[in-house]
Protein backbone atom coordinates (compact mmCIF):
# COMPACT_ATOMS: atom_id res chain seq x y z
CA UNK A 1 0.00 0.00 0.00
CA UNK A 2 1.34 3.38 -1.02
CA UNK A 3 1.68 5.72 1.94
CA UNK A 4 2.67 9.37 1.82
CA UNK A 5 2.92 11.27 5.09
CA UNK A 6 3.59 15.00 5.02
CA UNK A 7 4.98 17.03 7.90
CA UNK A 8 6.58 20.38 8.53
CA UNK A 9 3.68 22.72 7.98
CA UNK A 10 2.75 25.44 10.41
CA UNK A 11 2.27 29.14 10.98
CA UNK A 12 5.00 31.45 9.74
CA UNK A 13 5.31 35.18 9.23
CA UNK A 14 5.62 36.65 5.73
CA UNK A 15 9.20 36.36 4.57
CA UNK A 16 9.79 33.30 6.69
CA UNK A 17 10.69 29.76 5.74
CA UNK A 18 9.36 26.26 6.19
CA UNK A 19 10.60 22.87 5.10
CA UNK A 20 8.01 20.27 4.26
CA UNK A 21 8.83 16.58 4.32
CA UNK A 22 7.00 13.62 2.84
CA UNK A 23 7.87 10.21 4.23
CA UNK A 24 6.94 7.46 1.83
CA UNK A 25 6.48 3.69 1.90
CA UNK A 26 4.82 0.91 -0.03
CA UNK A 27 6.49 1.51 -3.38
CA UNK A 28 9.92 1.95 -4.92
CA UNK A 29 10.57 5.58 -4.16
CA UNK A 30 13.87 5.78 -6.01
CA UNK A 31 12.23 5.02 -9.36
CA UNK A 32 9.20 7.27 -8.89
CA UNK A 33 8.69 10.83 -9.99
CA UNK A 34 7.15 12.86 -7.18
CA UNK A 35 5.60 16.24 -6.65
CA UNK A 36 3.87 18.74 -4.43
CA UNK A 37 0.50 20.33 -5.02
CA UNK A 38 -1.40 22.82 -2.91
CA UNK A 39 -4.97 23.75 -2.26
CA UNK A 40 -5.30 27.45 -1.60
CA UNK A 41 -8.67 28.61 -0.23
CA UNK A 42 -10.92 29.81 -3.02
CA UNK A 43 -8.57 28.75 -5.79
CA UNK A 44 -8.04 25.74 -7.99
CA UNK A 45 -5.58 23.07 -7.03
CA UNK A 46 -2.09 24.13 -8.06
CA UNK A 47 0.83 21.93 -8.99
CA UNK A 48 3.67 23.53 -7.06
CA UNK A 49 6.67 21.46 -8.01
CA UNK A 50 7.80 18.12 -9.40
CA UNK A 51 10.98 16.10 -9.44
CA UNK A 52 12.13 13.13 -11.49
CA UNK A 53 13.18 9.88 -9.88
CA UNK A 54 16.88 10.69 -9.96
CA UNK A 55 16.39 14.27 -8.92
CA UNK A 56 17.87 15.87 -12.01
CA UNK A 57 14.61 17.10 -13.50
CA UNK A 58 12.84 19.84 -11.57
CA UNK A 59 9.72 21.83 -12.34
CA UNK A 60 8.14 24.73 -10.51
CA UNK A 61 4.99 26.77 -10.80
CA UNK A 62 5.73 30.35 -11.82
CA UNK A 63 4.25 31.50 -8.52
CA UNK A 64 7.00 29.79 -6.50
CA UNK A 65 10.03 29.93 -8.79
CA UNK A 66 13.08 31.28 -7.02
CA UNK A 67 11.51 30.78 -3.60
CA UNK A 68 10.77 27.06 -3.32
CA UNK A 69 13.16 24.15 -3.82
CA UNK A 70 12.11 20.56 -4.24
CA UNK A 71 14.50 17.76 -3.38
CA UNK A 72 14.56 14.12 -2.46
CA UNK A 73 16.61 11.64 -0.48
CA UNK A 74 16.22 8.27 -2.14
CA UNK A 75 18.09 6.55 0.69
CA UNK A 76 15.47 7.80 3.15
CA UNK A 77 12.47 7.48 0.81
CA UNK A 78 11.66 11.09 1.57
CA UNK A 79 10.59 14.08 -0.50
CA UNK A 80 11.18 17.66 0.61
CA UNK A 81 9.98 21.14 -0.23
CA UNK A 82 12.04 24.03 1.07
CA UNK A 83 9.92 27.16 1.07
CA UNK A 84 11.60 30.52 1.51
CA UNK A 85 10.35 34.11 1.32
CA UNK A 86 6.87 32.91 2.08
CA UNK A 87 3.92 35.11 1.20
CA UNK A 88 0.35 35.18 2.54
CA UNK A 89 -0.82 33.81 -0.80
CA UNK A 90 1.21 30.66 -0.15
CA UNK A 91 -1.25 29.77 2.60
CA UNK A 92 -2.94 26.46 1.94
CA UNK A 93 -2.81 22.73 2.34
CA UNK A 94 0.22 21.13 0.74
CA UNK A 95 0.04 17.58 -0.54
CA UNK A 96 2.77 15.20 -1.53
CA UNK A 97 1.82 13.24 -4.64
CA UNK A 98 2.94 10.22 -6.59
CA UNK A 99 1.46 10.27 -10.05
CA UNK A 100 -2.17 11.36 -10.04
CA UNK A 101 -3.67 8.69 -7.85
CA UNK A 102 -1.59 8.76 -4.69
CA UNK A 103 -1.79 11.66 -2.26
CA UNK A 104 -0.81 12.24 1.32
CA UNK A 105 -3.17 13.66 3.91
CA UNK A 106 -1.72 17.13 3.49
CA UNK A 107 -0.05 19.60 5.80
CA UNK A 108 -1.36 23.08 6.53
CA UNK A 109 0.83 26.06 5.78
CA UNK A 110 -0.31 29.43 7.07
CA UNK A 111 1.60 32.59 6.25
CA UNK A 112 0.37 35.46 8.34
CA UNK A 113 1.60 38.23 10.57
PEVENBEL-V961005 format. One record per residue. N is the residue number from 0. RES is the residue in one letter. PSI is psi in radians with two decimals (* if undefined). OMEGA is omega in degrees with one decimal (NA if undefined). Layout:
# PEVENBEL-V961005
N&RES&PSI&OMEGA / N&RES&PSI&OMEGA
This chain:
# PEVENBEL-V961005
0&X&2.22&177.9 / 1&X&2.25&175.6 / 2&X&2.32&177.8 / 3&X&2.11&-176.4 / 4&X&1.92&-179.9 / 5&X&2.67&173.7 / 6&X&2.94&174.9 / 7&X&-0.08&177.6 / 8&X&3.03&178.8 / 9&X&-2.90&179.3 / 10&X&2.26&-179.6 / 11&X&2.62&178.3 / 12&X&2.69&175.2 / 13&X&2.39&-176.8 / 14&X&-0.17&-178.4 / 15&X&-3.06&-176.6 / 16&X&2.68&172.1 / 17&X&2.66&173.8 / 18&X&2.03&177.2 / 19&X&2.54&175.2 / 20&X&2.65&176.1 / 21&X&1.84&177.0 / 22&X&2.29&-174.7 / 23&X&2.74&175.1 / 24&X&2.88&175.8 / 25&X&0.05&177.1 / 26&X&3.00&-179.3 / 27&X&1.66&-175.0 / 28&X&-0.72&-172.3 / 29&X&-0.28&179.0 / 30&X&0.23&-175.5 / 31&X&2.25&168.6 / 32&X&2.55&-176.4 / 33&X&2.94&178.4 / 34&X&3.05&174.6 / 35&X&2.39&171.2 / 36&X&2.83&178.6 / 37&X&2.62&175.1 / 38&X&1.87&177.9 / 39&X&2.36&-178.2 / 40&X&2.22&176.7 / 41&X&0.05&-178.8 / 42&X&2.85&178.3 / 43&X&2.74&176.4 / 44&X&2.38&-177.1 / 45&X&2.28&174.6 / 46&X&1.99&-172.8 / 47&X&-0.85&-174.2 / 48&X&2.75&177.9 / 49&X&2.71&-178.4 / 50&X&2.44&178.2 / 51&X&2.98&-173.9 / 52&X&-0.67&-179.0 / 53&X&-0.17&176.7 / 54&X&-0.04&-176.5 / 55&X&-0.52&-177.6 / 56&X&2.11&-177.7 / 57&X&2.50&176.3 / 58&X&2.53&-179.7 / 59&X&2.55&169.8 / 60&X&2.58&179.9 / 61&X&-0.55&-176.0 / 62&X&-0.30&-176.9 / 63&X&-0.05&-179.0 / 64&X&2.35&180.0 / 65&X&-0.18&-179.4 / 66&X&-0.59&-177.7 / 67&X&2.57&176.1 / 68&X&2.17&176.6 / 69&X&2.51&177.1 / 70&X&3.00&-179.7 / 71&X&2.66&174.0 / 72&X&1.75&-175.8 / 73&X&-0.40&176.7 / 74&X&-0.47&-179.1 / 75&X&0.02&-179.0 / 76&X&0.73&-173.7 / 77&X&2.41&176.7 / 78&X&2.54&-179.0 / 79&X&2.76&170.0 / 80&X&1.88&175.7 / 81&X&2.15&-176.6 / 82&X&2.02&179.2 / 83&X&2.88&178.7 / 84&X&0.85&-175.6 / 85&X&2.55&-178.7 / 86&X&2.74&177.9 / 87&X&-0.57&-179.4 / 88&X&-0.08&172.7 / 89&X&-0.14&179.5 / 90&X&2.32&178.8 / 91&X&-3.03&175.8 / 92&X&2.24&-177.2 / 93&X&2.26&-177.8 / 94&X&2.40&170.4 / 95&X&2.39&-178.0 / 96&X&2.60&172.1 / 97&X&1.96&-175.2 / 98&X&-2.49&179.3 / 99&X&-0.13&-173.3 / 100&X&-0.26&-174.5 / 101&X&2.08&-178.2 / 102&X&2.63&169.1 / 103&X&-3.02&-178.8 / 104&X&-0.23&178.3 / 105&X&2.69&175.1 / 106&X&2.35&-175.5 / 107&X&2.29&172.6 / 108&X&2.18&178.9 / 109&X&2.13&179.5 / 110&X&1.91&-175.0 / 111&X&2.59&175.9 / 112&X&*&NA
